[in-house]
Amino acid sequence: MLQKIIAALGLLLCIVSISGCVVSYRKRPTRLYEEVLSKKMTFDAGIVPGYPFKDGKWDSVMKGRVLWAIYLYEQGIIRNIIFSGGAVYSPYYEAKIMGLYARQLGVPEKHIFYETKAEHSTENIFYSYQIARQQGFKSIALVTDPFQSSMIKGFTRRRFATRVVHIPFMVDTLKNRSQVDAVIDPAPAYVQPFQSILEREGFLRRFRGTLGAFIPWEDKRRRRARPL
């Protein structure tokens, strides 16, 4: 019964969130990007959350995130890319798959970093943030799709000592790059043994993970982000 109630609440939240996202699907990304340009903001690193790699090719969501990260890199807005994502739903590290595509499309290996622990979007941010700190990166952007950006904006706003600036991709801009494609050998990202999260965890635990319940915070108190 409890799982059914939580599932219903989760569905309701998704419907409400999606309704809001449809309205701002183009407006919010454009506004945020224009703010970055007007303030001449650049970032030491852009965090790119992973997406499942299935059937031997990248999904449109993964493709959008990777191409947008490459676009921002080429524009000099981000100087390094942290790809994040473990082997969650398929036996491939999502971070490494994205990195293989980015390298195939011209991003130098020295500017690519990998985070392979995360199994949820909140963990993507947390573990990538740790890598950024280890590398001495001071300014950080979140590079993802508009929907995910809207879903986790509250999490990034209240949890980190350094501000994480959202730069979700602009659909119209990516349309001009939609013809770009790449073919990779996914073997370097392959993981064995592997067990899908759907087999390892029940719905309730996965839902809690999505909310960040298993993140190993050093400081349990909420942090207020410092301005860049």
Residue pairs with C-beta under 8 A, 6 or more apart in sequence:
2 204
3 202
3 203
3 204
6 203
6 204
6 207
7 203
10 207
17 147
17 150
17 151
18 147
20 150
21 146
21 147
21 150
21 151
24 146
24 150
25 146
25 147
25 171
26 146
26 170
26 171
26 172
28 146
28 149
28 150
28 168
29 146
29 149
29 167
29 168
29 169
29 170
29 171
30 170
32 165
32 166
32 167
32 168
33 167
33 170
35 41
36 77
36 165
36 167
41 77
41 139
41 165
41 228
42 76
42 77
42 78
42 79
42 139
43 77
43 78
43 79
43 139
43 140
43 141
43 165
44 78
44 79
44 80
44 132
44 135
44 136
44 137
44 138
44 139
44 140
45 78
45 79
45 80
45 81
45 82
45 113
45 132
45 135
45 137
45 139
45 140
45 141
46 69
46 72
46 73
46 77
46 78
46 80
46 81
46 82
46 140
46 141
46 142
46 143
46 167
47 82
47 84
47 124
47 125
47 128
47 129
47 132
47 140
47 141
47 142
47 143
47 164
48 65
48 66
48 69
48 81
48 82
48 83
48 84
48 98
48 143
48 144
49 65
49 84
49 85
49 118
49 121
49 124
49 125
49 142
49 144
49 148
50 62
50 83
50 84
50 85
50 86
50 88
50 94
50 95
50 97
50 98
50 118
50 124
51 59
51 61
51 62
51 65
51 85
51 94
52 59
52 62
52 88
52 89
52 90
52 94
53 59
53 62
53 90
53 92
53 94
53 97
53 186
53 189
54 89
54 90
56 186
58 66
58 97
58 101
61 145
62 94
62 97
62 98
62 101
63 101
64 145
64 169
64 174
65 98
65 143
65 144
65 145
65 169
66 98
66 101
66 102
66 105
67 105
67 169
67 174
67 177
67 180
68 143
68 144
68 167
68 169
68 170
68 173
68 174
69 78
69 81
69 102
69 143
70 102
70 105
70 106
70 107
71 173
71 174
71 177
72 78
72 141
72 143
72 167
73 79
73 81
73 107
73 111
77 141
77 167
78 141
78 143
79 111
80 111
80 112
80 113
80 135
80 137
81 99
81 102
81 107
81 111
81 112
81 113
81 143
82 113
82 114
82 115
82 128
82 131
82 132
83 94
83 95
83 96
83 98
83 99
83 102
83 112
83 113
83 114
83 115
84 94
84 95
84 114
84 115
84 116
84 118
84 124
84 125
84 127
84 128
85 93
85 94
85 95
85 98
85 115
85 116
85 118
85 124
86 93
86 94
86 95
86 116
86 117
86 118
86 119
87 93
87 94
87 116
87 191
87 194
88 94
88 119
88 196
88 197
89 196
89 197
89 198
90 194
90 196
91 190
91 191
91 192
91 194
92 186
92 189
92 190
92 191
93 114
93 116
93 189
93 191
95 114
95 115
95 116
96 114
96 116
96 188
96 189
97 184
97 186
97 189
99 112
99 114
100 184
100 185
100 186
100 188
100 189
101 182
101 184
102 112
103 109
103 112
104 182
104 183
104 184
105 180
105 182
113 131
113 135
115 124
115 127
115 128
115 131
117 123
117 127
118 124
118 126
118 127
118 128
119 197
119 209
120 206
120 209
120 210
120 212
121 148
121 151
121 152
121 210
122 152
122 155
122 209
122 210
122 211
122 212
122 215
123 209
123 212
123 214
123 215
125 142
125 152
125 155
125 156
125 159
125 160
125 164
126 159
126 212
126 215
129 140
129 160
129 162
129 164
132 140
138 162
139 162
139 165
139 228
140 162
140 163
140 164
140 165
141 164
141 165
141 166
141 167
142 149
142 152
142 156
142 164
142 165
142 166
142 167
142 168
143 167
143 168
143 169
144 166
144 168
144 169
145 168
145 169
146 168
146 169
146 171
148 168
149 166
149 168
150 168
153 166
155 212
156 164
156 166
156 225
157 225
158 222
158 223
158 224
158 225
159 222
159 223
160 223
160 225
161 223
161 225
161 226
162 225
162 226
162 228
163 225
163 226
163 227
163 228
164 225
165 228
197 206
201 209
208 214
